[in-house]
Amino acid sequence: MEARLLREILFGKLGPGRHTLLELGVGGGHLLSHLTSVFEATAVDLSEEMLTLSAQLNPSVEHHIGDMRSVQLPRKFDVVLAHDAIGYMLTEDDLRAVFQTAKAHLEPGSVFVVAPDWFKDTFQGPSVLHWIKRKDNLEVTFIEYVDDPDTNDTTIESVFFYVIKEGGTLRVEQDHHETGLFPKSTWLRLLEDVGFVPEEINYPPYEGGYGGNIILGVLP
């Protein structure tokens, strides 16, 4: 749903054509795989392992290792996208640095897209999210516990549990994440400070209440 919405939004802003797109923090490349048919894409991530996964899923995409806060590529794009990975920015300085990176890679009239999972204004924790995926003889149940243990800072904590059933064997893996949590006004203010004209787009959140937030920054 989100990839389809992004395509509609971006073609509404940029018009028809095969536009160029840079994703900062591509991760495993799942979202990007739904965009490569209509965009000429380039991807950046801090993790070599994630880039390897994304390259397997998106063989036509040029991949670069780099930090979204500081990477410098020798070209500009019609769209810069920072999706899930933007959540790992823990301070306003981190967010500002990403916004400056995006600006440096955009032509005037181009678009920067961010999709925060949560805003501090509307975050309600603790909460538990879960879903189950099955393929062949593999079943994975994903459970996420998310909370804001210190409401005076700009971070939240998530614990991921993966209950994996494969070939009659059951095992459990666990992962801990710290991500950023900012008021909506902070996102809009920092975009304006860097030189973008921000625009909010809301759509139905995912099950569990997260997501449903897209913010565009148009570069005049």
Buried (B, 14 or more C-beta within 10 A) or exposed (E): EBBEEBBEBBBEBBEEEEBBBBBBBBBBBBBBBBBBEBBBBBBBBBBEEBBBBBBEBBEEBBBBEBBBBEBEBEEBBBBBBBBBBBBBBBEBEBBBBBBBBBBEBBEEEBBBBBBBBBBBEEBEBEBEBEEEEEEEEEBBBBBBBBBBEEEEEBBBBBBBBEBBBEEEEEEEEEEEEEBBBBBBEBBBBBBEEBEBEBBEBEEEBEEEBBBBBBBBBBBE
